[in-house]
Amino acid sequence: MNKKNMLLAAFMTLSTIVLQAQTEASDSKFYVKINAGYGLITPGSYKLVSSSNPGAAAGNTSLSKQGLGSGIRFGGGIGVIISDFMNIGVDVDYLSGATLKSNSSIISSADNNYISQTQISYTSLSITPHVIFKALSKPGYLIYNKLGILLNLPTNLKKNQKDSTFINGLPAASYGATRTGEYKVGLTAGLNVALGVQFRLTDKLRGYAEIFGNYLVLSPTNYDEKITEVTNGVITNSDLHRTFIKNGQTSFIVKDNTTTSVESVYGNTFNMNTLGINIGIAYRF
């Protein structure tokens, strides 16, 4: 074989390799995505409750309309196309939870005035391995269902509460308390489902929108609280350290670790259920 034929053969081989590489790249099964969304409603989620007094002559109360799980979220993920009907992937989402608020003011018939303000703020980070089933696939778009295991990483729920009671005309006969605490929540598993539509933007770029639902039950492991009380002008500081043993029971230590006891506690789990929307883009390698 002369040099001309050798160069031609080398060129043809190189061209074949390049074309094959381009074809493989265009047919890559892997993709990445980014998204943003909002938790619109929170069916069955934990909400703060208002204080009540059957003997109240007057008063008002305001509560947050949504429970745990509402708020802005954003994240991303990676995935692989298994077949024309199924993908698998992993999503990571960060939730900036909307603050829960409760404000109550009550004036009783005995001139006992009571004011209470409570807030719970939180953020969460979750990892969701999932399977996507393509329900309807067309050249320009596809409709899909998603089913995933929602793994909510350890997080804290921060609680701030202010209470005060006073009697009209007797400013010295008063009580006030400021409580600052945190519920510590470990790794929690739940369920994520979604119904979405994906549409083609370019050969490699896709846009999508989905309605999602999350089901999650948070079980605190500990609750730590610092308390400052003012009774008739006398200030008292104390700490509360509560460990949740099992559903319905806690072990707690209060007043500078001098008292230890076990009590029954109801509502020591917090549902964080969400229905919302996500929009995003996906890039296929």
C-alpha positions in Angstrom: 0.0 0.0 0.0 1.5 3.4 -1.1 1.6 6.4 1.1 -1.4 8.0 -0.6 -3.6 5.0 0.1 -2.3 4.8 3.6 -3.2 8.5 4.2 -6.6 7.9 2.7 -7.2 4.8 4.9 -6.1 6.8 8.0 -8.4 9.7 7.1 -11.3 7.3 6.6 -10.6 5.6 9.9 -10.3 8.9 11.8 -13.5 10.2 10.2 -15.4 7.0 11.2 -14.2 7.4 14.8 -15.3 11.1 14.9 -18.7 10.3 13.4 -19.2 7.4 15.9 -18.2 9.6 18.8 -20.6 12.3 17.7 -23.4 9.8 17.3 -22.8 8.3 20.7 -22.7 11.8 22.2 -26.1 12.7 20.6 -27.5 9.4 21.7 -26.3 9.8 25.3 -28.7 8.4 27.9 -27.6 10.8 30.7 -29.1 14.2 31.6 -28.9 16.9 34.3 -31.6 19.3 35.3 -32.3 22.3 37.5 -35.7 23.4 38.8 -37.5 25.9 41.1 -41.0 25.6 42.6 -43.3 26.4 45.4 -45.4 24.4 47.9 -48.9 25.8 47.4 -51.0 23.8 49.9 -50.2 21.6 52.9 -53.0 19.1 53.5 -52.7 17.5 56.9 -49.5 19.3 57.8 -48.6 20.6 61.2 -49.9 24.0 62.0 -49.7 26.2 65.1 -52.8 26.5 67.1 -54.2 29.6 68.8 -54.7 30.1 72.5 -58.3 30.2 73.7 -60.2 31.3 76.8 -63.9 30.4 77.2 -64.3 33.3 79.5 -62.8 35.9 77.2 -64.8 39.1 76.8 -62.8 40.2 73.7 -59.8 39.1 71.7 -58.4 38.3 68.3 -56.3 35.6 66.8 -54.3 35.3 63.6 -52.8 32.1 62.2 -50.7 31.1 59.2 -52.9 29.6 56.6 -50.4 27.0 55.5 -48.5 24.3 57.6 -45.1 22.7 57.3 -43.9 22.2 53.7 -45.1 25.5 52.2 -42.5 27.8 50.7 -39.9 28.3 48.0 -37.8 25.4 46.8 -35.1 24.9 44.3 -32.7 22.2 43.3 -31.5 19.9 40.5 -30.8 16.3 39.6 -29.3 13.7 37.4 -30.9 10.9 35.5 -30.4 8.2 32.9 -32.8 7.0 30.2 -33.4 3.3 30.6 -35.8 2.7 27.8 -38.5 4.5 25.8 -40.8 4.1 28.7 -38.7 4.6 31.9 -36.0 6.8 33.4 -34.3 6.6 36.8 -32.6 9.5 38.6 -31.8 11.3 41.8 -33.0 14.8 42.8 -31.7 17.2 45.4 -34.1 19.9 46.7 -33.7 22.8 49.2 -36.8 24.2 50.9 -36.9 27.6 52.4 -40.0 27.0 54.5 -42.6 29.7 55.1 -42.6 30.7 58.7 -45.5 29.4 60.8 -47.1 32.2 62.9 -49.7 32.4 65.7 -50.7 35.6 67.4 -53.4 35.8 70.1 -54.6 38.5 72.4 -57.4 37.9 74.9 -59.1 40.1 77.5 -61.0 38.1 80.0 -64.0 39.2 82.1 -61.8 39.3 85.1 -59.5 41.9 83.4 -56.8 39.3 82.9 -55.1 40.3 79.6 -53.2 37.6 77.8 -50.9 38.0 74.7 -49.1 35.2 73.0 -46.9 35.2 69.9 -45.3 32.0 68.5 -43.2 31.4 65.3 -41.6 28.3 63.9 -39.0 28.7 61.1 -37.1 26.0 59.3 -35.3 25.0 56.1 -34.7 21.5 54.8 -32.6 19.6 52.3 -33.8 16.4 50.7 -32.5 13.7 48.3 -35.0 11.8 46.2 -34.1 8.7 44.2 -36.9 8.1 41.7 -38.4 6.3 38.7 -40.1 8.2 35.8 -42.7 6.4 33.8 -43.5 7.9 30.4 -47.3 7.9 30.0 -47.4 9.5 26.6 -44.5 10.3 24.3 -44.7 12.5 21.2 -41.9 14.1 19.0 -42.3 17.5 20.6 -43.4 16.6 24.2 -44.0 13.8 26.6 -46.2 13.3 29.7 -44.8 11.4 32.6 -45.4 10.1 36.2 -42.7 10.1 38.8 -42.5 8.0 42.0 -39.7 8.6 44.5 -38.4 7.9 48.0 -38.1 11.3 49.8 -35.1 11.3 52.1 -35.2 14.4 54.2 -31.8 15.1 55.8 -31.4 16.1 59.4 -32.9 19.5 60.1 -34.0 21.8 63.0 -37.3 23.5 63.6 -36.6 26.8 65.4 -39.4 28.0 67.8 -39.7 31.4 69.3 -42.5 32.2 71.7 -43.5 35.2 73.8 -46.2 35.1 76.4 -47.5 37.8 78.8 -50.3 38.2 81.3 -51.2 41.3 83.3 -54.2 42.7 85.2 -55.7 46.1 84.4 -54.7 48.7 86.9 -52.1 46.4 88.5 -48.9 46.7 86.5 -46.8 45.0 89.2 -49.0 41.9 89.0 -47.7 40.6 85.7 -46.0 37.7 84.1 -44.0 37.4 80.9 -41.9 34.7 79.3 -39.6 34.4 76.3 -38.9 30.9 75.0 -36.3 30.1 72.3 -36.1 26.5 71.3 -35.1 24.0 68.6 -36.6 20.6 67.6 -33.8 18.4 66.3 -35.0 16.0 63.6 -32.9 13.2 62.1 -33.0 11.6 58.7 -36.6 11.0 57.7 -38.0 9.0 54.8 -41.2 9.8 52.9 -42.9 9.6 49.5 -42.7 11.9 46.5 -45.0 11.7 43.5 -45.4 14.0 40.4 -47.3 14.3 37.2 -45.5 16.4 34.6 -45.0 17.4 31.0 -41.7 17.7 29.2 -41.3 19.6 25.9 -38.4 19.9 23.5 -36.5 23.2 23.3 -33.5 22.1 21.2 -31.9 18.8 20.3 -30.4 18.6 23.8 -32.4 21.0 25.9 -35.8 20.2 27.4 -38.2 22.3 29.5 -40.6 20.7 32.0 -43.4 21.5 34.5 -44.9 19.2 37.0 -47.4 19.1 39.9 -45.8 17.3 42.8 -46.9 15.9 46.1 -44.8 15.0 49.2 -45.7 13.0 52.2 -43.4 13.2 55.2 -43.7 12.7 59.0 -41.0 14.4 61.0 -40.1 12.8 64.4 -38.0 15.0 66.7 -35.3 13.3 68.6 -34.6 16.3 71.0 -36.0 19.6 72.0 -33.8 22.2 73.7 -35.3 25.5 75.0 -34.0 28.6 76.8 -36.6 30.3 79.0 -36.6 33.8 80.5 -39.5 34.5 82.8 -40.4 37.8 84.5 -42.9 37.5 87.4 -43.8 40.7 89.2 -40.4 42.2 88.1 -38.3 39.1 89.2 -36.3 37.5 86.3 -35.7 33.8 86.2 -33.6 32.0 83.6 -33.9 28.2 83.0 -33.2 25.6 80.3 -35.4 22.8 79.1 -33.8 19.7 77.5 -36.3 17.2 76.2 -35.5 13.8 74.7 -38.2 11.9 72.8 -38.0 8.3 73.8 -40.9 7.0 71.7 -44.3 8.2 70.5 -46.2 9.7 73.3 -43.3 9.8 75.9 -40.4 12.1 76.6 -37.7 12.4 79.1 -37.0 16.0 80.1 -34.7 18.0 82.3 -35.5 21.5 83.4 -34.4 24.3 85.8 -30.6 24.0 85.5 -30.6 20.2 85.2 -32.1 19.7 88.7 -35.3 18.0 87.7 -35.6 14.8 85.6 -38.9 13.2 84.8 -40.9 11.3 82.2 -44.2 12.7 80.8 -46.8 11.9 78.2 -46.6 14.3 75.3 -49.1 14.3 72.4 -48.3 15.7 69.0 -44.5 15.0 69.1 -44.6 14.2 65.4 -45.0 16.8 62.7 -46.5 16.1 59.3 -44.9 18.0 56.4 -47.2 17.3 53.5 -47.1 19.4 50.4 -48.8 19.9 47.0 -47.0 22.3 44.7 -45.5 23.0 41.3 -42.0 22.8 39.8 -40.6 24.2 36.6 -37.2 23.5 35.2 -34.9 22.6 32.3 -33.0 19.4 31.5 -29.9 19.0 29.4 -29.1 15.7 27.7 -25.5 15.0 27.1 
